[in-house]
Amino acid sequence: MSFDELKPKVAELLSQSDLKREDKLKNLCQFLSDSVSYYNWVGFYFANHEARTLHLGPYVGAETDHAVIPFGKGICGQVAESNANFVVPDVSAQDNYIACSFTVKSEIVVPLFVNGENIGQIDIDSHVIDPFTENDERFLEYVNQEVAKLF
């Protein structure tokens, strides 16, 4: 399925009025993981700006020890400071990378903005080297625009 075909399904998942926000986000993570073959770990981190930390939210994929990430640390922590997408084609070539699993080969992180503030991010790991394109970035920006409506 193409990203354009996934977009209405994303909006539909997030508009289910009978579910809590956490459940909607967990379902979204599962949907993205199931729908894009190289999305092997999909999750959200949310910012605590006072403590300058990110906190793990709903996710699907392998268990992670990284429930709290300081701003500036790893890819997610860098996005918390830069407010910009970060695509890592090969995590082994990245200096400031927090290894989650030896199976992770690449990562994409896209910030989540609500009313102009970076409140968190969607984080996707892949077991494939260099699978992410500009199309992934645009699609995940769309996903986060839809997620922002929940806040």
N, C-alpha and C positions, 0 to 999 in steps of 0.2 A: 504494500500500500504506500502511496506517495504521501509526502508531508501535507500536500493540499487536501488529500482525502482524510488524513488524520485530524485536521483542524476542527471540523464540525463535531467529531467524536470527543475531542478534548473539551470543547465548550459544553457539550451535552453532559459529560461526566461531572464537570464542575458546577453545573446548574441544578443538580439533584437536591431538591429542597429538604428531603427527609434525612439527609446525612450531615454529620458534624464536619467542620472544616478538616480536621485531622483525617477522617475517613475518606473524604473527597481526595485529599492529597495522596494518601496511600493508594487509593484506586487509580489515580492518575499515574503514579510511579509504576504500578503493575501494568497498566495499559501501555505505557511507553516502552517498558522492558519487553513486553510481549509483542509489540508492533514493529520495533526496529531491531533487527537481528544483532546489531553490534552495540546496543545499549544493554550492557551486562550488569551494571549497578546504577540505580536511579534513585536519587534522594534529594531532600531539601535540608539546608542549614539556615538557621535564623539568627540574626545579629542581636547581641546585647551591646549596644553602643557604649554604655557606661563602663562595662567591664572589658570592652574591646575583645569580645569573644564571639565565636559562632557556636551554635548549639544544634546538634543533630535533630532533625524532625523526621517525618515519615520517610521511609525508604524501602526499597526491595533490592535484594541481592545478598551477597555474602555479609555475614556479621562484620561489624567494624568496631575497633577500639577507640576510634576518633569521634567521640561524642561531643567533645569541646575542642575547638581549634582557636588559638589566639590570632587576632588580626595580624596579617603579614606572614604567617607561617603556612607553608604549603600553597597549593594552587588556590584553594578556597580562601585562605587568609589573605592572599594577595588581591583577590577579587573584592574582598571586603574593603580594602583600602583604595583600589584603583577605580572601582565602579565600572569596570569594563570586562567584556567577555575575555576568557582566557582559554585558548585551545592548545593542548599539549599533544603533538603527534606521537611522541615517544617519551614516556615518563622517565626512562633510563637516562635520557640526555638532559633532564631538568635538575638543576642544582637544589632548588628549594621545593622539593617534592616530598610529601609524607607518604611513604609506601603503605598501602592498605593490604595488598596481597600480591604475591609474585605473578598472579594471572593477569593483573592490570597492566596493559601496554600503553594506553592513551587515556586522556581525560579532557572533558569540556565542562566549563563552569560559566554560567550566565547569571548575572545579578538580577535580583527581583526588586523592582522599585514600586513603592506605594507613595503617592503624592510627592514624587521626586526624591524620596529617601530610599537608600539601599537597605532593605530590611532583611535581606537574605539572598539565597541563590539556589538554583538547581544545579546539581552536580551529577555528571554521568561519567562512569568509567567503562572502558571497553577492553576486551581481551584481544583486540586487533590493533596493530600499529597503523596510525594515520587514517582512521576511517572518517573523521569529521570534516565536513566541508562548510562552506558559507551557507549552504541550504540548512544544515543542522543549526547553525547560529540563528538564522532568521526564524526557523521553526520554534526553537526554544525561547526566543524573544517573544514570539506569539504566545506560547504556552505561559510564560511568566506574566504577560499582559492579562491573560485570562485568570490566572491564579491571583493576581493583585486585586481583582474584583471581590475576592473573598475576605479582604481585610478592610 
